[in-house]
Amino acid sequence: MLQMTQNLAENLSPVRPWFGLITRKTVKADAMAGLTNAAIVLPQGVAFAIIAGLPPEYGLFTAMVVTVVAGLWGSSMVMVSGPTTAISAILFATLSEIATPATALYASLAITLTFLVGVLQFSAGLLRLGGLISFISHSVITGFTAAAALLIGASQLGGTLGIETERGGGVLERLHNVWTAAEGANVTAISISLITLASLLTVTRINKRLPAYIIALLAGSIAGYFLGAPDHGVHMFQPLTAVLPTFHLPNLDPARLRELLPSAATVAFVGLLEAISIGKGFALRRDEHYSSNQEIMGQGLGNLVGSFFQSYAGSGSFTRSGLNADSGARTPLSSVFAAGFLACLLIAVAPFVHLVPVPAMAAIIIYVAWKLIDFAEIRHIIRDSRSETLILGSTFATGILTDLDFAILVGVLVSLSVFLHKSANPIVSVGAPTTVDGRRVFMNAEAYGLAQCPQIVAMRLDGPLFFASVEHVSAEFQRLEPLGGKHRIRMINIVGVGRIDLSGAAFLMKEIRKSRAQGKDTFLLVANPQVIRLLERFHVLEELGNGNIFPHKGEAVAAAVNRAEADVCATCTLRLFNECKVKPS
């Protein structure tokens, strides 16, 4: 209990471990990275808020409050948190079924949901559940993100065409609504959308470090001015109701909390998957320490505090994090600078927001959605792994055909099913020595058609040996038994077994007794001290007998050859092992 209290105090301490790394040089680098990030998140924050069905300022407030808190109390040195496309899409898909987007009730629901997300994430951090996230395949997020991107794109098509469509529904329903209303498309709106999109593509091709979103938004706004957008029925943005976030208590009505809890769990889960995968990736790339549990607590605190300052649920942003790292950020202080510079920029540009045409922002959002689909990763998954393709396909299809939050549930269930299936079906093989590039190595005798020693069979097990896998391992042992011929000694290599339970121990003892009843010896190869302790505790070593357990393959082979019958060795022409030299020929 004392240790837990000390860990909690350390996790929540306002004096962060990286404070000692701050120097004048790092402050300058972080300030420059923060300014670059602020320029990018200004149009992004507005776009993400619109995707979420909220007024534009909510996305900007999220990019201030959540960014600072999650940055300070997270674990990554360069990851930037804030509004993200995936979470914005889930929020909209969930809350638009309850309330009309962009209304006071809708915004209140979003803030309450964010409070719940913060509580769930912070609780997960307290319970040290960071390791559980590793069990969920990254293909879930890839498939979910692709489905979310199509939903976002479908929701913005009406804006680019200048037509009004019914809100809500999935991807197919939204596309159908756009199709039925397409005959009323506004030529001026389409022109503004195309000019904005062309400007965005041109700027990104010229120099990726330029603030392409801001430049494209300016181009679209200028086009709208010269084309007389308001006079031709093109909708313009409404002025911002506030420039800086203010303190407000979330509505914590018990009935509302119960209603939003399932959706909050989905958002919390997706947010943690995003944040941890991004944080881990940058930590590995930069050779930095990373703690999943600390990151979970940082994300939870960010959303919890944000819910009191007009912010909606956020997470780690891959785009902004990558830009932060590329811009030379050294510490999480860059997130603080980004929030501060964003506040300054917002004060400067707020009076001009009403000059931005809706089609210009809709075109930018569609571009963001398109970039969200990781085509290279999808091709890689489909080409290299059938199981990951199943996870990806089931998540994506569910997101397209039903609801996004249900897609996450399906993806997680399929991911866990694949994991359990692999755990329950470990690889069992018979090995034989052969020469590869001048070295003697053991390879799969069945797969490569290698000759077997007439007296010694080497079996290998890779994977957990527990109650769920015993049946499969037993069946594989029986299937592979003929490959060993009329062997006298069986070596069972369980170096690749990281976990063993009582059922696994019982299986090993059964195999040892069966071999002994047939007048054969059994050798165990095991090096993991934890597994050895379990074998001793479950009385496997007692059943095996002294001198029949080895930490290395060479020692086991030498002992097996030594016990091999000399008469058989004298007539053997294979001489597979180097140790066979000591036997009569």
C-alpha positions as CSV (number, residue, x, y, z in Angstrom):
1,M,0.0,0.0,0.0
2,L,2.8,2.4,0.9
3,Q,4.6,1.6,-2.4
4,M,1.3,2.3,-4.3
5,T,1.0,5.6,-2.6
6,Q,4.6,6.6,-3.4
7,N,4.1,5.6,-7.1
8,L,0.9,7.7,-7.3
9,A,2.6,10.7,-5.7
10,E,5.5,10.3,-8.2
11,N,3.0,10.0,-11.2
12,L,1.1,13.1,-10.2
13,S,4.0,15.2,-9.0
14,P,4.1,18.7,-10.7
15,V,7.9,18.3,-10.8
16,R,8.3,16.1,-13.8
17,P,11.4,13.9,-14.4
18,W,12.4,15.7,-17.6
19,F,12.6,19.1,-15.9
20,G,16.3,18.4,-15.4
21,L,16.8,18.3,-19.1
22,I,15.7,21.8,-19.7
23,T,18.4,24.2,-20.9
24,R,18.4,27.5,-22.8
25,K,19.0,25.5,-26.0
26,T,16.1,23.1,-25.4
27,V,13.7,26.0,-24.6
28,K,14.6,27.7,-27.9
29,A,14.1,24.4,-29.8
30,D,10.8,23.7,-28.0
31,A,9.5,27.2,-28.7
32,M,10.2,27.0,-32.4
33,A,8.5,23.6,-32.6
34,G,5.6,24.9,-30.6
35,L,5.1,27.8,-33.0
36,T,5.1,25.5,-35.9
37,N,2.5,23.2,-34.2
38,A,0.3,26.2,-33.3
39,A,0.1,27.2,-37.0
40,I,-0.9,23.7,-38.0
41,V,-3.5,23.1,-35.3
42,L,-5.3,26.4,-35.8
43,P,-7.2,25.1,-38.9
44,Q,-7.0,21.5,-37.7
45,G,-8.7,22.2,-34.4
46,V,-11.5,23.9,-36.3
47,A,-11.8,21.0,-38.7
48,F,-11.8,18.4,-35.9
49,A,-14.5,20.2,-33.9
50,I,-16.7,20.3,-37.0
51,I,-16.1,16.6,-37.5
52,A,-17.2,16.1,-33.9
53,G,-20.4,18.2,-34.4
54,L,-19.2,21.0,-32.1
55,P,-18.6,24.7,-32.6
56,P,-15.1,25.4,-33.9
57,E,-13.8,26.9,-30.7
58,Y,-14.1,23.6,-28.9
59,G,-11.5,22.0,-31.0
60,L,-9.2,25.0,-30.4
61,F,-9.8,24.8,-26.6
62,T,-9.0,21.1,-26.7
63,A,-5.7,21.9,-28.5
64,M,-4.8,24.2,-25.6
65,V,-5.9,22.5,-22.4
66,V,-5.6,18.8,-23.2
67,T,-2.3,19.5,-25.0
68,V,-0.7,21.1,-22.0
69,V,-2.0,18.7,-19.3
70,A,-1.3,15.5,-21.3
71,G,2.0,16.8,-22.4
72,L,3.2,17.6,-18.9
73,W,2.0,14.4,-17.2
74,G,2.4,12.0,-20.1
75,S,5.4,9.9,-20.7
76,S,6.5,10.8,-24.3
77,M,9.0,13.6,-24.8
78,V,7.6,14.7,-28.2
79,M,4.1,13.4,-28.6
80,V,1.5,16.2,-28.8
81,S,-2.1,15.5,-27.7
82,G,-5.3,17.3,-28.5
83,P,-8.2,16.8,-30.9
84,T,-7.9,13.9,-33.3
85,T,-9.9,12.7,-36.3
86,A,-10.8,9.3,-35.0
87,I,-12.1,10.4,-31.6
88,S,-14.0,13.3,-33.3
89,A,-15.7,10.8,-35.6
90,I,-16.7,8.5,-32.7
91,L,-18.0,11.5,-30.8
92,F,-20.2,12.6,-33.7
93,A,-21.4,9.1,-34.5
94,T,-22.4,8.6,-30.9
95,L,-23.9,11.9,-29.8
96,S,-25.7,12.8,-33.1
97,E,-28.1,9.9,-32.3
98,I,-29.0,11.7,-29.0
99,A,-28.9,15.4,-29.8
100,T,-28.7,17.8,-32.7
101,P,-25.0,18.7,-33.5
102,A,-23.8,22.2,-32.8
103,T,-26.5,22.8,-30.2
104,A,-26.0,23.6,-26.5
105,L,-27.4,20.2,-25.5
106,Y,-25.0,18.5,-27.8
107,A,-22.0,20.4,-26.5
108,S,-23.0,19.7,-22.9
109,L,-23.2,15.9,-23.7
110,A,-19.7,16.1,-25.3
111,I,-18.3,17.7,-22.2
112,T,-19.9,15.1,-19.9
113,L,-18.6,12.3,-22.1
114,T,-15.1,13.8,-22.0
115,F,-15.3,13.9,-18.1
116,L,-16.2,10.2,-18.2
117,V,-13.4,9.4,-20.6
118,G,-10.9,11.2,-18.3
119,V,-12.2,9.2,-15.2
120,L,-11.9,5.9,-17.1
121,Q,-8.5,6.5,-18.4
122,F,-7.1,7.9,-15.1
123,S,-8.5,4.8,-13.3
124,A,-6.9,2.5,-15.9
125,G,-3.6,4.2,-15.2
126,L,-4.0,3.8,-11.4
127,L,-4.7,0.1,-12.0
128,R,-1.5,-0.2,-14.1
129,L,-3.4,-1.5,-17.1
130,G,-1.0,-0.2,-19.7
131,G,0.3,-3.7,-20.6
132,L,-3.2,-4.9,-21.6
133,I,-3.2,-2.4,-24.5
134,S,-0.4,-4.5,-26.1
135,F,-2.8,-7.4,-26.5
136,I,-4.9,-5.4,-29.0
137,S,-3.6,-5.6,-32.6
138,H,-2.7,-2.4,-34.4
139,S,-4.8,-3.7,-37.3
140,V,-7.9,-2.7,-35.2
141,I,-6.9,0.9,-35.3
142,T,-5.9,0.7,-38.9
143,G,-9.3,-0.7,-40.0
144,F,-11.2,1.6,-37.6
145,T,-9.3,4.7,-38.8
146,A,-10.0,3.8,-42.5
147,A,-13.8,3.4,-41.7
148,A,-13.8,6.7,-39.7
149,A,-12.1,8.5,-42.6
150,L,-14.8,7.4,-45.0
151,L,-17.5,8.5,-42.5
152,I,-15.8,11.9,-42.2
153,G,-15.5,12.2,-46.0
154,A,-19.1,11.3,-46.5
155,S,-20.2,13.8,-43.9
156,Q,-18.4,16.7,-45.6
157,L,-19.4,16.0,-49.2
158,G,-22.6,18.0,-48.7
159,G,-20.5,21.0,-47.5
160,T,-18.2,20.9,-50.6
161,L,-21.2,20.8,-52.9
162,G,-23.1,23.5,-51.1
163,I,-26.2,21.3,-50.4
164,E,-28.1,20.5,-47.2
165,T,-28.4,16.8,-46.3
166,E,-29.9,14.9,-43.4
167,R,-27.5,14.4,-40.5
168,G,-26.6,11.1,-38.9
169,G,-26.4,7.6,-40.2
170,G,-23.5,5.5,-41.5
171,V,-21.3,5.9,-44.5
172,L,-23.7,4.3,-47.0
173,E,-26.6,6.3,-45.7
174,R,-24.7,9.6,-45.9
175,L,-23.6,8.8,-49.4
176,H,-27.2,8.1,-50.4
177,N,-28.4,11.4,-48.9
178,V,-25.7,13.3,-50.9
179,W,-26.7,11.5,-54.1
180,T,-30.4,12.3,-53.7
181,A,-29.7,16.0,-53.1
182,A,-26.8,16.3,-55.6
183,E,-29.0,18.0,-58.2
184,G,-29.2,21.1,-56.0
185,A,-25.4,21.5,-55.9
186,N,-24.1,25.1,-55.8
187,V,-21.5,25.9,-58.5
188,T,-19.9,28.6,-56.4
189,A,-19.5,26.2,-53.4
190,I,-17.9,23.6,-55.7
191,S,-15.5,26.2,-57.1
192,I,-14.4,27.3,-53.7
193,S,-13.9,23.7,-52.6
194,L,-11.8,22.9,-55.7
195,I,-9.7,26.1,-55.3
196,T,-9.0,25.2,-51.6
197,L,-8.1,21.6,-52.4
198,A,-5.9,22.6,-55.3
199,S,-4.1,25.1,-53.1
200,L,-3.6,22.6,-50.4
201,L,-2.2,19.9,-52.8
202,T,0.1,22.5,-54.4
203,V,1.6,23.8,-51.1
204,T,2.2,20.4,-49.7
205,R,4.0,19.4,-52.9
206,I,6.2,22.5,-52.9
207,N,7.2,22.4,-49.2
208,K,5.7,20.2,-46.5
209,R,7.0,22.5,-43.8
210,L,4.8,25.4,-44.9
211,P,1.4,25.9,-43.1
212,A,-0.5,24.3,-45.9
213,Y,-3.9,24.3,-44.2
214,I,-3.8,28.0,-43.3
215,I,-2.6,28.9,-46.9
216,A,-5.4,26.7,-48.4
217,L,-8.0,28.2,-46.1
218,L,-6.8,31.7,-47.1
219,A,-7.1,30.8,-50.8
220,G,-10.6,29.5,-50.3
221,S,-11.6,32.6,-48.3
222,I,-10.2,34.9,-51.0
223,A,-12.0,32.9,-53.7
224,G,-15.2,33.1,-51.7
225,Y,-14.8,36.9,-51.5
226,F,-14.2,37.5,-55.2
227,L,-17.0,35.0,-56.2
228,G,-19.5,36.7,-53.8
229,A,-20.0,33.5,-51.8
230,P,-22.8,34.8,-49.4
231,D,-24.7,36.4,-52.4
232,H,-24.7,33.0,-54.1
233,G,-26.1,31.0,-51.2
234,V,-22.8,29.7,-49.8
235,H,-22.8,29.3,-46.0
236,M,-20.1,31.2,-44.1
237,F,-18.7,30.4,-40.6
238,Q,-20.3,31.9,-37.7
239,P,-18.2,34.2,-35.4
240,L,-16.5,32.4,-32.5
241,T,-18.5,32.8,-29.3
242,A,-15.3,32.8,-27.2
243,V,-11.5,33.0,-27.9
244,L,-10.1,31.5,-24.7
245,P,-11.5,28.6,-22.6
246,T,-13.3,29.4,-19.4
247,F,-14.2,27.3,-16.4
248,H,-17.5,25.4,-16.5
249,L,-18.7,22.4,-14.5
250,P,-19.8,19.4,-16.6
251,N,-23.3,18.1,-16.2
252,L,-22.9,15.1,-13.9
253,D,-26.5,14.0,-13.8
254,P,-26.5,10.2,-12.9
255,A,-28.9,9.3,-15.6
256,R,-26.8,11.1,-18.2
257,L,-23.6,9.5,-16.9
258,R,-25.2,6.0,-17.3
259,E,-26.4,6.8,-20.8
260,L,-22.9,8.0,-22.0
261,L,-20.8,5.4,-20.1
262,P,-20.6,2.8,-23.0
263,S,-19.6,5.5,-25.5
264,A,-17.1,6.9,-23.1
265,A,-15.5,3.5,-22.7
266,T,-15.1,3.3,-26.5
267,V,-13.6,6.8,-26.8
268,A,-11.3,6.1,-23.8
269,F,-10.1,2.9,-25.3
270,V,-9.5,4.3,-28.8
271,G,-7.7,7.3,-27.3
272,L,-5.3,5.1,-25.3
273,L,-4.6,2.9,-28.3
274,E,-3.7,6.0,-30.3
275,A,-1.6,7.6,-27.6
276,I,0.3,4.5,-26.6
277,S,1.1,3.4,-30.1
278,I,2.3,6.9,-31.1
279,G,4.2,7.4,-27.8
280,K,5.9,4.0,-28.1
281,G,6.8,4.5,-31.7
282,F,8.6,7.8,-31.0
283,A,10.3,6.5,-27.9
284,L,11.8,3.6,-29.9
285,R,12.8,5.9,-32.7
286,R,14.5,8.3,-30.3
287,D,15.8,5.7,-27.9
288,E,13.9,7.3,-24.9
289,H,12.3,5.8,-21.9
290,Y,8.5,5.3,-22.2
291,S,5.9,4.2,-19.6
292,S,2.5,3.1,-20.9
293,N,0.9,3.5,-17.4
294,Q,2.2,7.1,-17.0
295,E,0.9,7.9,-20.5
296,I,-2.5,6.6,-19.6
297,M,-2.6,8.8,-16.5
298,G,-1.5,11.8,-18.5
299,Q,-4.2,11.2,-21.1
300,G,-6.8,10.7,-18.3
301,L,-5.7,13.9,-16.5
302,G,-5.8,15.8,-19.9
303,N,-9.4,14.8,-20.6
304,L,-10.5,15.2,-17.0
305,V,-9.1,18.7,-16.7
306,G,-10.2,19.6,-20.2
307,S,-13.9,18.7,-19.4
308,F,-13.9,21.7,-17.0
309,F,-12.6,24.1,-19.6
310,Q,-14.8,23.5,-22.6
311,S,-12.6,20.9,-24.2
312,Y,-13.8,17.6,-25.7
313,A,-12.0,14.2,-25.6
314,G,-8.5,14.2,-27.1
315,S,-5.6,11.9,-27.6
316,G,-2.1,11.7,-29.2
317,S,-2.0,13.2,-32.7
318,F,0.4,11.4,-35.1
319,T,0.5,14.4,-37.5
320,R,1.3,17.0,-34.8
321,S,3.7,14.6,-33.0
322,G,5.6,13.9,-36.2
323,L,5.7,17.6,-37.0
324,N,6.9,18.4,-33.4
325,A,9.7,15.9,-33.6
326,D,10.7,17.0,-37.1
327,S,10.7,20.7,-35.9
328,G,13.3,19.9,-33.3
329,A,11.3,19.5,-30.1
330,R,13.3,18.3,-27.2
331,T,10.9,18.1,-24.2
332,P,7.2,18.3,-23.5
333,L,7.6,22.0,-23.0
334,S,7.0,22.2,-26.7
335,S,3.3,21.3,-26.0
336,V,3.0,24.2,-23.6
337,F,4.5,26.6,-26.2
338,A,2.1,25.3,-28.8
339,A,-0.9,26.0,-26.6
340,G,0.4,29.5,-25.8
341,F,1.1,30.4,-29.4
342,L,-2.3,29.0,-30.4
343,A,-4.0,31.3,-27.9
344,C,-2.1,34.3,-29.4
345,L,-2.9,33.3,-33.0
346,L,-6.6,32.8,-32.1
347,I,-6.9,36.3,-30.6
348,A,-5.4,37.7,-33.8
349,V,-7.6,35.8,-36.3
350,A,-10.9,35.5,-34.4
351,P,-12.4,38.7,-35.9
352,F,-11.9,37.2,-39.4
353,V,-13.5,33.8,-38.9
354,H,-16.9,34.9,-40.4
355,L,-15.1,35.4,-43.8
356,V,-14.3,31.7,-44.1
357,P,-16.7,29.8,-46.5
358,V,-18.0,26.4,-45.2
359,P,-17.0,24.6,-48.5
360,A,-13.4,25.7,-48.0
361,M,-13.2,24.0,-44.6
362,A,-15.2,21.0,-45.9
363,A,-12.6,20.5,-48.6
364,I,-9.7,20.6,-46.1
365,I,-11.5,18.1,-43.9
366,I,-12.0,15.7,-46.8
367,Y,-8.2,16.0,-47.5
368,V,-7.5,15.2,-43.8
369,A,-9.8,12.2,-44.0
370,W,-8.0,10.9,-47.1
371,K,-4.6,11.2,-45.5
372,L,-6.0,9.4,-42.5
373,I,-6.2,6.1,-44.5
374,D,-2.8,4.3,-44.2
375,F,-2.8,2.6,-47.6
376,A,0.8,1.4,-47.2
377,E,0.0,-0.3,-43.9
378,I,-3.2,-1.9,-45.3
379,R,-1.3,-3.3,-48.3
380,H,1.4,-4.6,-45.9
381,I,-1.2,-6.3,-43.6
382,I,-3.1,-7.9,-46.6
383,R,0.1,-9.2,-48.2
384,D,1.8,-10.6,-45.1
385,S,-0.8,-11.8,-42.5
386,R,-4.1,-13.6,-43.0
387,S,-5.0,-13.2,-39.3
388,E,-4.3,-9.5,-39.2
389,T,-6.2,-9.1,-42.5
390,L,-9.2,-10.8,-40.7
391,I,-8.9,-8.2,-37.9
392,L,-8.5,-5.3,-40.3
393,G,-11.4,-6.4,-42.5
394,S,-13.9,-7.2,-39.8
395,T,-13.2,-3.8,-38.1
396,F,-13.4,-1.9,-41.3
397,A,-16.6,-3.6,-42.6
398,T,-18.3,-3.2,-39.3
399,G,-17.4,0.5,-39.2
400,I,-18.8,1.0,-42.7
401,L,-22.0,-1.1,-42.3
402,T,-22.9,-0.2,-38.7
403,D,-21.6,2.1,-36.0
404,L,-18.0,3.2,-35.4
405,D,-18.1,2.4,-31.7
406,F,-19.4,-1.1,-32.5
407,A,-16.6,-1.5,-35.0
408,I,-14.0,-1.1,-32.2
409,L,-15.8,-3.7,-30.1
410,V,-15.8,-6.2,-33.0
411,G,-12.1,-5.4,-33.8
412,V,-11.1,-6.0,-30.2
413,L,-13.0,-9.2,-30.0
414,V,-11.6,-10.6,-33.2
415,S,-8.1,-9.4,-32.1
416,L,-8.4,-11.2,-28.8
417,S,-9.8,-14.3,-30.5
418,V,-6.8,-14.4,-32.9
419,F,-4.4,-14.0,-29.9
420,L,-6.1,-16.8,-28.0
421,H,-6.1,-19.1,-31.0
422,K,-2.4,-18.5,-31.5
423,S,-1.8,-19.1,-27.8
424,A,-3.8,-22.3,-27.9
425,N,-2.0,-23.6,-31.0
426,P,1.8,-23.2,-30.4
427,I,4.3,-24.4,-32.9
428,V,5.5,-28.0,-32.3
429,S,8.2,-29.4,-34.6
430,V,10.9,-32.0,-34.9
431,G,14.3,-30.7,-35.5
432,A,17.4,-32.1,-37.2
433,P,20.9,-30.8,-37.7
434,T,22.1,-29.5,-41.1
435,T,24.7,-27.2,-42.5
436,V,23.8,-23.7,-43.5
437,D,26.6,-21.3,-44.6
438,G,29.2,-23.6,-43.0
439,R,27.4,-23.7,-39.7
440,R,25.6,-26.6,-38.0
441,V,22.1,-25.6,-37.1
442,F,18.9,-27.3,-36.2
443,M,16.0,-26.9,-38.7
444,N,12.5,-28.2,-39.0
445,A,12.9,-31.8,-40.3
446,E,9.4,-32.1,-41.6
447,A,9.4,-28.8,-43.5
448,Y,12.9,-29.3,-45.1
449,G,12.8,-33.1,-45.4
450,L,15.9,-33.7,-43.3
451,A,17.2,-37.1,-42.2
452,Q,16.7,-38.1,-38.6
453,C,19.0,-39.8,-36.1
454,P,17.7,-43.4,-35.7
455,Q,18.2,-43.1,-31.9
456,I,17.6,-39.5,-31.0
457,V,14.6,-37.3,-31.8
458,A,14.6,-33.6,-31.0
459,M,11.2,-32.0,-30.5
460,R,10.7,-28.3,-30.0
461,L,7.7,-26.4,-28.6
462,D,7.4,-22.6,-29.1
463,G,4.6,-20.9,-27.2
464,P,2.8,-21.2,-23.9
465,L,2.1,-24.7,-22.5
466,F,-1.1,-24.2,-20.5
467,F,-4.6,-25.7,-20.2
468,A,-5.8,-24.2,-23.5
469,S,-2.8,-25.5,-25.6
470,V,-2.3,-28.9,-24.1
471,E,-4.8,-30.7,-26.4
472,H,-3.1,-29.2,-29.5
473,V,0.4,-30.0,-28.3
474,S,-0.6,-33.6,-27.4
475,A,-2.1,-34.1,-30.8
476,E,1.0,-32.7,-32.5
477,F,3.3,-34.9,-30.5
478,Q,1.3,-38.0,-31.7
479,R,1.3,-36.8,-35.3
480,L,5.1,-36.2,-35.3
481,E,6.0,-39.4,-33.4
482,P,6.6,-41.4,-36.6
483,L,9.2,-38.8,-37.8
484,G,11.4,-39.9,-34.9
485,G,11.5,-43.5,-36.0
486,K,12.3,-46.1,-33.3
487,H,14.2,-43.6,-31.3
488,R,15.6,-44.3,-27.9
489,I,16.1,-40.8,-26.5
490,R,13.6,-37.9,-26.9
491,M,14.8,-34.3,-26.4
492,I,12.0,-31.9,-25.7
493,N,13.1,-28.3,-26.2
494,I,10.9,-25.9,-24.2
495,V,13.3,-23.0,-24.3
496,G,10.6,-21.1,-26.3
497,V,8.0,-21.8,-23.6
498,G,7.5,-18.7,-21.5
499,R,4.5,-19.9,-19.5
500,I,3.5,-23.2,-18.1
501,D,0.6,-24.1,-15.7
502,L,-0.5,-27.2,-13.9
503,S,-2.1,-28.7,-17.0
504,G,1.1,-28.2,-19.0
505,A,3.1,-29.8,-16.2
506,A,0.8,-32.8,-16.1
507,F,1.2,-33.2,-19.9
508,L,5.0,-33.3,-19.6
509,M,4.9,-35.8,-16.8
510,K,2.6,-38.0,-18.9
511,E,5.1,-37.9,-21.8
512,I,8.0,-38.7,-19.4
513,R,6.1,-41.7,-18.0
514,K,5.1,-42.9,-21.4
515,S,8.7,-42.8,-22.7
516,R,9.9,-44.6,-19.6
517,A,7.3,-47.3,-20.0
518,Q,8.7,-47.9,-23.5
519,G,12.3,-48.0,-22.2
520,K,13.2,-44.6,-23.5
521,D,14.8,-41.5,-22.0
522,T,13.4,-38.0,-22.0
523,F,15.6,-34.9,-21.9
524,L,14.2,-31.4,-21.2
525,L,15.9,-28.3,-22.6
526,V,14.9,-25.3,-20.5
527,A,16.8,-22.1,-19.7
528,N,14.2,-19.7,-18.2
529,P,14.7,-19.7,-14.3
530,Q,11.0,-18.9,-13.8
531,V,10.0,-21.9,-15.9
532,I,12.5,-24.1,-14.1
533,R,11.0,-23.0,-10.7
534,L,7.5,-23.9,-12.0
535,L,8.7,-27.3,-13.2
536,E,10.1,-28.0,-9.8
537,R,7.0,-26.8,-8.0
538,F,4.8,-28.9,-10.1
539,H,7.1,-32.0,-9.5
540,V,8.1,-32.3,-13.2
541,L,11.8,-32.3,-12.4
542,E,11.2,-35.0,-9.7
543,E,9.5,-37.2,-12.3
544,L,12.2,-36.4,-14.9
545,G,15.1,-37.4,-12.7
546,N,18.5,-35.9,-12.1
547,G,20.8,-35.4,-15.1
548,N,17.9,-35.2,-17.7
549,I,17.5,-31.4,-17.7
550,F,19.8,-29.1,-19.7
551,P,20.0,-25.4,-20.3
552,H,21.8,-25.6,-23.7
553,K,21.2,-27.8,-26.8
554,G,24.9,-28.8,-27.1
555,E,25.0,-30.3,-23.6
556,A,21.7,-32.2,-24.3
557,V,23.0,-33.5,-27.6
558,A,26.3,-34.6,-26.0
559,A,24.5,-36.5,-23.2
560,A,22.1,-38.1,-25.7
561,V,24.9,-39.3,-28.0
562,N,26.7,-40.7,-25.0
563,R,23.7,-42.8,-24.0
564,A,23.0,-43.9,-27.6
565,E,23.5,-47.7,-28.2
566,A,27.0,-48.3,-29.7
567,D,25.7,-51.2,-31.8
568,V,23.3,-49.0,-33.7
569,C,25.9,-46.2,-34.0
570,A,28.3,-48.7,-35.6
571,T,26.0,-49.3,-38.5
572,C,24.8,-45.7,-38.9
573,T,26.1,-43.8,-41.9
574,L,24.3,-40.5,-41.2
575,R,26.6,-39.2,-38.4
576,L,24.3,-36.2,-38.0
577,F,25.8,-34.7,-34.8
578,N,29.4,-33.6,-34.4
579,E,29.4,-35.6,-31.1
580,C,28.9,-38.8,-33.2
581,K,32.7,-38.8,-33.8
582,V,33.2,-40.5,-30.4
583,K,31.0,-43.4,-31.3
584,P,32.2,-46.5,-33.2
585,S,31.8,-46.5,-36.9
